[in-house]
Amino acid sequence: MDSHVPANPAVLPPAYPDRAAWGTASKLRAWQAEALQLYLDSNPRDFLAVATPGAGKTTFALTVAAELLHRRQIERITVVTPTEHLKVQWAEAADRAGIALDPAFAGRRGKTNKDYTGVAVTYAGIAVNPLAFRVRTERFKTLVILDEVHHGGDALSWGDGVREAFEPAARRLCLTGTPFRSDDNPIPFVTYEEGHDGVARSKADYTYGYGHALRDHVVRPVIFMSYSGEMRWRTKAGDEVAARLGEPLTKDLTAQALRTALDPAGEWMGAVLAAADKRLTEVRRHMPDAGALVISGDQNTARAYAKTLRELTGESPTVVLSDEKAASKKIQKFSEDESRWMVAVRMVSEGVDVPRLAVGVYATPTSTPLFFAQAVGRFVRARKRGETASVFVPSVTRLLGFAAEMEVERDHVLGRKNSNEDGDIFALEDDLLKQANQAEGASDELEGTFEALGSDASFDRVVFDGGDYGTGGDNATDEELDFLGLPGLLEPDQVRELLHKRQQKSLAAQKKSSRSTSDREDPTPTELATHEQIGLLRRELNGLVAAWHHRTGQPHGVIHNDLRRKLGGPAAAHASSIQLKERIELIRDWAAQRRA
């Protein structure tokens, strides 16, 4: 028998010649076959595979496990996951691959029955009794699969526990879709290499990013629907504050505006949920079982959002709370039925497989790149070509930045020196600005002490593939209906083409309306307010950056940084109209030179 053929070819068929860039779990995708071949050729003790959520890391890992068992290079398997639900999910997937895992195993028991080839445990469970797992690891030649391995650095006890328990393992296979953290806690069993700038970065043995997966039709294209609006709240001192979501604000004011928007009693959240439900109805024309998910910040708001959805749709959504014993069963039931909505706090933020999720509402104040990537990862898993995902987000500069950089591949950085995670040379200046904003806003004193007074929602823009679409203003309602009505089955190129057409239609309508108004009222053109001018310039710049990205392949963040290096000035969100015009002219010059 060929040594490269898995032990159970009926379940895990060979990669060649039947491999395909996209397909089903019964066949290895091209990246899985390539990563498997690399693994078998290098025969490593430690291997880090980075693959975008939805790409099929589980299938790859179980194929490796089946092959190592077949070659008798290992005797047992231990899978470590972030959550209890994922233990069960891994056990079920392994069973389909002919490998029996015990998801109920606990270190204190020491043994499991002979029906099982291995166990599935959590990082928290390892931290409780790492010595027991070390003894088990030493007794057998063990393959340890560390799922979403960046969680190994979540707490000192977790990292130390994982190292103590699995240092003697025969093989360690680390998996992650988001290999970056916002702190300096090293990830266990991950190699860090120092770059020319003296900064240590995590090194993956195989990487399959969202951009690659999108081109291979392995994942869905994600359309981000962004909503702004006027927010009003009262501070602890009794002062009433009003601000527009998405406008440049201090860190504290942005956080409070966002919390006001997410208040279940306000109009903003109700309007966004109604828009998302309209989008779900449109998607279900082509995906009859399509489901939607609200990612909430806490349990009370989750229950309140569920009540709003029940009133809106006449159907009670599935509510999943992280401390419920029945949480895993609820998720499983939702994944198998055809109900419309699920509301969850954090249970569905990472790793949980509900392939029919196609519409999401990001309704949590958490705004880290790691959590955002994990949350969006719940919607990208493709079942067949042409499926799209739509995620509704508040118009917060930070979140829209994450949305525009979906394709940027990141590493975990240790001991960063005067740069942000994208290597931005202006980061020291930006960090000082953030510190000043924090000090000025006194966030520690204000946290949890303000009172939301009211909010309204207005469609802002669509973010797709790094580009902005939509003109806002008086025709925002028409634009919203146009974008909400996009077909549910589209290839990425078709999404891009349709969005461009919608954009041109909106611009034409805006110009026509402007001309008719000026003819009727005053032959003198009306001057735009300063904030309107800056908004239009910012959108024009973002559109040109997106076009340059498609022409050169450079990430959006790199292009923006190149413009700032040449011309100086702050990030685009804080640039003046003159600075924005200079950047627009420069990038146009680049395009003209390239054509020449």
C-alpha positions in Angstrom: 0.0 0.0 0.0 1.3 3.5 -0.9 2.6 5.1 2.3 1.0 8.4 1.3 -2.5 7.0 1.1 -4.6 7.6 4.3 -5.6 4.6 6.4 -9.2 4.9 5.5 -9.4 5.9 1.8 -13.1 5.4 1.7 -13.5 8.3 4.1 -10.4 10.4 3.3 -9.8 9.9 -0.5 -6.5 10.7 -2.1 -5.7 14.3 -3.0 -4.6 13.5 -6.5 -5.8 13.5 -9.2 -9.3 14.4 -7.8 -8.2 17.5 -5.8 -10.1 20.7 -6.4 -9.7 24.3 -5.2 -13.2 24.1 -3.8 -15.3 21.1 -3.0 -16.8 19.1 -0.1 -15.4 17.5 3.0 -15.2 14.1 1.2 -12.3 15.4 -0.9 -9.1 17.1 0.0 -8.9 20.7 -1.2 -5.8 21.8 -3.1 -4.3 23.6 -0.1 -5.0 20.6 2.2 -3.3 18.2 -0.2 -0.3 20.6 -0.6 0.0 21.1 3.2 -0.3 17.3 3.8 2.4 16.6 1.3 4.7 19.2 2.9 4.0 17.7 6.3 4.8 14.1 5.1 7.9 15.2 3.3 9.4 17.2 6.2 8.2 14.8 8.9 8.4 17.5 11.7 7.8 17.2 15.4 6.2 20.7 15.4 4.1 22.1 12.6 2.1 25.3 12.5 -0.7 25.5 9.9 -2.4 28.9 9.5 -5.6 28.7 7.4 -8.5 31.2 7.2 -11.7 30.2 9.1 -13.8 28.0 7.0 -10.9 26.6 4.9 -11.0 23.2 6.5 -8.2 23.0 9.1 -10.1 20.1 10.9 -10.1 18.0 7.8 -6.4 18.6 7.2 -5.5 17.8 10.8 -7.5 14.6 10.8 -5.9 13.5 7.5 -2.5 14.0 9.1 -3.6 12.0 12.2 -5.0 9.1 10.1 -1.8 8.9 8.1 0.5 8.9 11.2 -1.7 6.2 12.8 -1.5 4.2 9.6 2.3 4.5 9.6 2.4 3.6 13.3 4.3 6.8 14.1 1.8 7.6 16.8 -0.4 5.6 19.1 -2.8 8.2 20.6 -4.2 11.6 19.7 -5.0 14.5 22.0 -7.0 17.4 20.6 -7.0 20.7 22.6 -9.7 23.3 21.9 -10.8 26.7 23.3 -14.4 25.7 24.2 -16.4 22.7 25.4 -18.6 22.8 22.3 -15.6 22.4 20.1 -14.6 19.2 21.9 -17.8 17.6 20.7 -17.5 19.1 17.2 -14.0 17.6 16.9 -15.1 14.2 18.2 -17.9 14.1 15.6 -15.6 15.1 12.8 -13.0 12.6 13.8 -15.6 9.8 14.0 -16.5 10.5 10.4 -12.8 10.1 9.6 -12.7 6.7 11.4 -10.9 8.1 14.5 -12.7 7.8 17.9 -12.1 10.7 20.3 -13.5 10.9 23.8 -14.9 14.5 24.4 -15.8 13.8 28.0 -12.3 12.9 29.1 -11.0 14.7 32.2 -7.4 14.6 33.4 -8.3 13.3 36.9 -9.7 10.1 35.4 -6.3 9.3 33.8 -7.7 6.6 31.5 -10.3 6.2 28.8 -11.8 3.0 27.4 -10.3 1.0 24.6 -12.9 2.1 22.1 -11.1 5.5 21.8 -7.9 6.4 19.9 -7.7 9.7 21.7 -9.3 12.5 23.7 -10.6 16.0 23.1 -10.0 18.5 26.0 -10.0 22.3 26.5 -7.0 24.6 27.3 -8.7 25.4 30.6 -8.9 21.7 31.4 -5.2 21.3 30.7 -4.4 24.2 33.0 -6.2 22.5 35.9 -4.1 19.4 35.9 -1.2 19.5 33.3 0.7 16.8 35.1 -2.0 14.2 34.5 -1.9 15.0 30.8 1.9 14.9 30.8 1.8 11.3 32.2 -0.7 10.3 29.5 1.5 11.9 26.8 4.6 10.1 28.1 2.9 6.7 28.2 2.0 6.7 24.4 3.5 8.1 21.3 1.1 11.0 21.1 0.0 13.4 18.4 -1.2 16.6 20.0 -3.5 18.8 17.9 -3.7 22.3 19.3 -6.7 23.9 17.7 -6.7 27.8 17.6 -3.3 27.6 19.3 -3.1 31.3 19.9 -5.4 30.6 22.9 -2.4 28.9 24.5 -1.2 32.4 25.5 -4.5 33.7 26.9 -3.3 33.3 30.5 0.0 32.4 32.1 -1.5 29.2 33.6 -2.8 28.1 30.1 0.5 28.6 28.4 2.5 27.0 31.2 0.0 24.1 31.4 0.2 23.4 27.7 4.0 23.4 27.7 4.2 21.1 30.8 1.6 18.7 29.5 2.8 18.3 25.9 6.5 18.9 26.0 7.2 15.1 25.7 4.7 14.6 22.8 6.0 12.7 19.8 4.2 15.2 17.4 2.5 18.6 17.9 0.3 20.0 15.1 -0.7 23.6 15.8 -3.7 25.1 14.0 -5.1 28.6 13.8 -7.0 31.0 11.6 -5.8 34.1 13.4 -2.1 33.7 14.4 -1.9 37.1 16.0 -2.5 38.5 19.5 -2.6 42.0 20.9 -0.1 41.1 23.7 3.4 39.8 24.1 2.4 36.4 25.5 4.2 33.8 23.4 2.2 31.0 21.9 3.4 27.6 23.0 5.3 25.5 20.4 5.3 28.3 17.8 8.6 29.4 16.3 9.4 33.1 16.4 12.0 34.5 14.1 13.7 37.9 14.4 13.3 40.1 11.4 15.6 42.8 10.0 13.9 45.3 12.3 14.9 43.4 15.4 11.2 42.3 16.0 10.4 38.6 16.6 7.4 37.3 14.5 5.6 34.0 14.5 6.6 31.7 11.6 4.0 29.4 10.1 5.0 26.2 8.3 2.1 26.5 5.9 -0.2 29.5 5.4 -3.5 29.7 3.5 -5.0 33.1 3.9 -8.5 34.5 3.2 -7.3 36.0 -0.1 -6.1 32.7 -1.4 -9.3 30.9 -0.2 -11.5 33.5 -1.8 -9.8 33.1 -5.2 -10.1 29.3 -4.8 -13.9 29.6 -4.0 -13.2 27.9 -0.6 -14.8 30.8 1.3 -17.6 33.3 0.7 -17.0 36.9 -0.2 -18.1 39.1 2.7 -20.1 42.2 2.0 -20.0 44.6 5.0 -23.1 46.8 5.5 -22.1 49.8 7.6 -24.6 52.0 9.5 -24.1 55.4 11.0 -26.5 57.6 12.9 -26.9 60.3 15.6 -26.3 59.2 19.2 -27.3 60.9 22.4 -26.2 60.0 25.9 -25.8 61.5 29.4 -22.5 61.4 31.3 -22.1 60.8 35.0 -21.8 64.5 35.5 -25.2 65.0 34.0 -24.0 66.5 30.7 -25.9 65.5 27.5 -23.6 64.6 24.6 -24.6 64.2 21.0 -22.3 62.7 18.3 -22.6 61.0 15.0 -21.3 57.4 14.9 -18.3 57.2 12.6 -17.1 60.8 12.8 -13.6 61.3 14.2 -13.9 61.3 18.0 -11.8 60.6 21.0 -11.5 57.0 22.1 -13.9 57.5 24.9 -16.5 59.3 22.9 -16.3 56.7 20.2 -16.8 53.9 22.8 -19.8 55.7 24.3 -21.3 56.4 20.9 -21.0 52.7 20.0 -22.5 51.6 23.3 -25.4 54.0 22.7 -25.9 52.5 19.2 -25.9 49.0 20.7 -28.5 49.9 23.4 -31.4 47.5 22.8 -33.9 50.3 23.8 -32.6 52.6 21.1 -33.8 52.9 17.5 -30.4 52.2 15.9 -30.3 48.5 16.8 -33.9 47.9 15.9 -33.4 49.5 12.5 -30.2 47.5 11.8 -31.9 44.2 12.8 -34.8 45.0 10.5 -32.3 45.7 7.6 -30.4 42.5 8.3 -33.6 40.5 8.3 -34.5 42.0 4.9 -31.1 41.0 3.7 -31.7 37.5 5.1 -35.0 37.2 3.2 -33.2 38.1 -0.1 -30.4 35.6 0.5 -32.9 32.9 1.3 -34.3 33.2 -2.3 -31.1 31.4 -3.4 -30.1 29.7 -0.1 -33.4 28.5 1.4 -31.9 27.4 4.7 -29.7 30.5 5.2 -29.4 31.6 8.8 -28.4 34.8 10.6 -26.5 35.5 13.8 -26.3 38.5 16.1 -23.0 38.6 18.1 -23.9 40.3 21.3 -21.7 41.8 24.0 -23.5 40.4 27.1 -26.3 38.2 28.2 -28.9 40.9 29.0 -28.5 42.6 25.6 -28.6 39.2 23.9 -32.0 38.5 25.5 -33.2 42.0 24.5 -32.1 41.6 20.9 -33.9 38.2 20.8 -37.1 39.9 21.9 -36.7 42.6 19.2 -36.2 39.9 16.6 -39.3 37.9 17.8 -41.4 41.1 17.4 -39.9 41.8 14.0 -40.2 38.3 12.5 -42.8 36.5 14.6 -40.3 33.7 15.2 -38.4 33.2 18.4 -34.6 33.1 17.7 -32.2 30.6 19.3 -30.4 32.3 22.2 -27.1 30.9 23.2 -25.4 32.0 26.4 -21.9 30.9 27.3 -22.7 29.6 30.7 -25.6 27.4 29.7 -25.2 23.7 29.8 -27.4 23.3 26.8 -25.5 25.8 24.7 -23.8 23.2 22.5 -27.1 21.4 21.9 -28.7 24.7 20.9 -26.0 25.4 18.4 -26.2 21.9 16.9 -30.0 22.1 16.6 -29.8 25.5 14.9 -27.1 24.3 12.5 -29.4 21.4 11.4 -32.8 23.2 11.1 -34.0 26.0 8.9 -34.9 28.7 11.5 -33.9 32.3 10.7 -32.0 33.8 13.7 -29.6 33.0 16.4 -28.3 35.4 19.1 -25.1 34.6 21.0 -22.7 36.2 23.3 -19.3 34.6 22.7 -20.2 31.0 22.1 -20.1 31.3 18.3 -17.2 33.7 18.0 -14.6 31.1 17.0 -14.3 27.6 15.6 -18.0 26.7 15.8 -19.2 25.3 12.5 -22.6 26.4 11.3 -22.2 26.5 7.5 -25.6 27.9 6.8 -24.9 31.2 8.5 -24.9 33.8 5.8 -26.0 37.1 7.5 -24.4 38.6 10.7 -24.8 41.6 12.9 -21.7 42.6 14.8 -23.4 44.0 17.9 -20.6 43.9 20.5 -18.4 46.7 21.8 -15.3 44.4 21.5 -13.2 45.9 18.7 -9.9 44.0 18.6 -8.6 42.6 15.3 -8.5 39.1 16.7 -12.1 39.0 17.9 -13.4 40.7 14.7 -11.6 38.1 12.5 -12.9 35.3 14.6 -16.5 36.7 14.5 -16.5 37.2 10.7 -15.0 33.8 10.3 -18.4 32.3 11.3 -19.9 33.5 8.0 -17.3 32.7 5.4 -17.6 28.9 5.1 -18.8 28.1 1.6 -20.9 25.1 0.8 -21.2 25.7 -2.9 -19.8 28.3 -5.3 -21.5 31.7 -5.5 -22.7 31.9 -1.8 -22.1 35.3 -0.3 -22.0 36.6 3.3 -23.3 39.9 4.6 -22.2 41.3 7.9 -23.8 44.4 9.4 -21.4 46.6 11.4 -21.5 50.0 13.2 -19.7 52.8 11.3 -16.7 52.8 13.6 -13.3 53.6 11.9 -11.5 50.8 13.7 -14.1 48.2 12.6 -14.3 49.4 9.0 -10.5 49.2 8.9 -10.6 45.6 9.9 -13.3 45.0 7.3 -11.2 46.6 4.5 -8.2 44.5 5.4 -9.8 41.0 5.4 -7.1 39.7 3.1 -4.1 41.0 5.1 -2.1 38.1 6.6 -0.9 38.8 10.1 1.7 37.2 12.4 2.0 37.3 16.2 4.7 40.0 17.0 6.8 40.0 20.2 8.5 43.1 21.6 7.1 45.4 19.0 9.3 48.6 18.7 7.5 51.8 17.8 5.2 50.3 15.2 1.7 49.0 15.0 0.8 45.5 14.0 0.9 46.5 10.3 4.5 47.9 10.5 3.2 51.5 10.4 6.2 53.9 10.9 3.7 56.5 12.2 2.5 54.3 15.0 4.5 56.0 17.7 2.8 59.3 16.9 -0.6 57.6 16.7 0.0 55.9 20.1 0.8 59.2 21.7 -2.4 60.6 20.3 -4.4 57.7 21.6 -2.8 58.2 25.1 -3.7 61.8 25.0 -7.3 61.0 24.1 -7.5 58.4 26.9 -6.2 60.9 29.4 -8.5 63.6 28.2 -11.5 61.4 28.3 -10.9 59.8 31.7 -12.4 56.5 30.5 -11.8 54.6 33.7 -14.1 57.1 35.6 -16.8 57.1 32.9 -16.9 53.4 32.1 -20.3 52.1 32.9 -21.6 55.4 34.2 -23.3 57.0 31.2 -26.9 56.7 30.2 -28.0 56.2 26.6 -30.8 58.6 25.7 -31.5 57.8 22.1 -30.2 56.9 18.7 -31.2 56.6 15.1 -29.7 54.6 12.2 -28.8 55.6 8.7 -27.1 53.6 6.0 -23.5 54.7 5.5 -21.7 52.5 3.0 -20.8 49.1 1.9 -17.2 47.8 2.3 -16.1 45.0 0.0 -12.7 43.9 -1.0 -11.2 47.0 0.6 -13.3 49.4 -1.3 -16.1 51.7 -0.2 -19.5 51.9 -2.0 -22.3 54.3 -1.4 -22.6 58.1 -1.4 -24.7 58.7 1.7 -26.6 62.0 1.8 -30.2 62.3 0.7 -30.3 59.2 -1.4 -29.0 56.9 1.4 -32.4 55.1 1.7 -32.4 54.2 -2.0 -28.8 53.0 -1.8 -29.6 50.9 1.2 -32.5 49.1 -0.6 -30.2 48.6 -3.7 -27.5 47.0 -1.6 -29.9 44.9 0.6 -31.4 43.5 -2.6 -28.1 42.1 -4.0 -28.6 38.5 -5.1 -27.6 35.8 -2.6 -25.6 33.8 -5.1 -22.7 35.7 -6.7 -19.1 35.1 -7.5 -16.6 37.7 -6.1 -16.1 39.4 -9.5 -19.9 39.6 -9.9 -20.2 41.2 -6.4 -17.6 43.8 -7.4 -19.2 44.5 -10.7 -22.7 44.9 -9.2 -21.4 47.2 -6.4 -19.7 49.4 -9.0 -22.9 49.6 -11.0 -24.9 50.5 -7.8 -22.3 53.1 -7.0 -22.5 54.7 -10.5 -26.3 54.7 -10.3 -26.2 56.5 -6.9 -23.7 59.1 -8.2 -25.8 59.8 -11.3 -28.9 60.2 -9.1 -27.0 62.5 -6.8 -25.7 64.7 -9.7 -29.2 64.8 -11.3 -30.8 65.8 -8.0 -28.1 68.4 -7.4 -28.6 69.9 -10.9 -32.4 70.1 -10.6 -32.2 71.7 -7.1 -29.7 74.3 -8.2 -31.8 75.1 -11.4 -34.9 75.5 -9.3 -33.5 77.4 -6.4 -30.3 79.2 -7.2 -28.0 79.1 -10.2 -25.0 79.5 -7.8 -23.6 76.0 -6.9 -24.2 75.2 -3.2 -20.9 74.8 -1.3 -20.5 71.6 0.7 -19.9 71.8 4.4 -16.4 71.1 5.5 -17.3 67.7 7.0 -19.1 66.7 3.7 -16.0 67.7 1.7 -13.7 65.7 3.9 -16.1 62.7 3.7 -16.2 62.8 -0.1 -12.4 63.1 -0.3 -11.9 60.3 2.1 -14.2 58.0 0.1 -12.4 59.0 -3.2 -9.1 58.2 -1.7 -10.3 54.8 -0.4 -11.6 54.0 -3.8 -8.3 54.8 -5.5 -6.4 52.8 -2.9 -8.7 49.8 -3.6 -8.1 50.2 -7.3 -4.3 50.4 -6.8 -4.6 47.3 -4.6 -6.2 45.3 -7.4 -3.6 46.5 -9.8 -0.5 45.9 -7.7 -1.6 43.3 -5.1 -0.3 45.5 -2.3 -2.4 45.5 0.9 -4.5 48.6 1.5 -2.6 49.5 4.7 0.7 49.4 2.9 -0.6 51.7 0.2 -1.9 54.2 2.8 1.5 54.0 4.6 3.4 54.7 1.4 1.3 57.8 0.8 2.0 59.0 4.3 5.7 58.4 3.9 5.8 60.4 0.7 3.6 63.3 1.9 3.5 63.1 5.7 0.5 63.7 7.8 -1.7 61.5 10.0 -3.9 58.5 9.1 -6.6 59.2 6.5 -9.3 59.3 9.3 -7.6 62.4 10.8 -6.2 64.0 7.6 -7.2 67.4 6.5 -8.9 68.1 3.1 -5.6 69.5 1.7 -3.7 66.3 2.8 -6.4 64.1 1.3 -6.3 66.0 -2.0 -2.5 65.6 -2.1 -2.7 61.9 -1.6 -5.4 61.6 -4.3 -3.2 63.4 -6.8 -0.2 61.3 -5.9 -1.9 58.0 -6.3 -3.4 59.2 -9.6 0.2 60.1 -10.7 1.2 56.5 -9.8 -1.6 55.1 -12.0 -0.7 57.4 -14.9 3.0 56.4 -14.7 2.1 52.7 -14.7 -0.1 53.1 -17.7 2.7 55.0 -19.5 
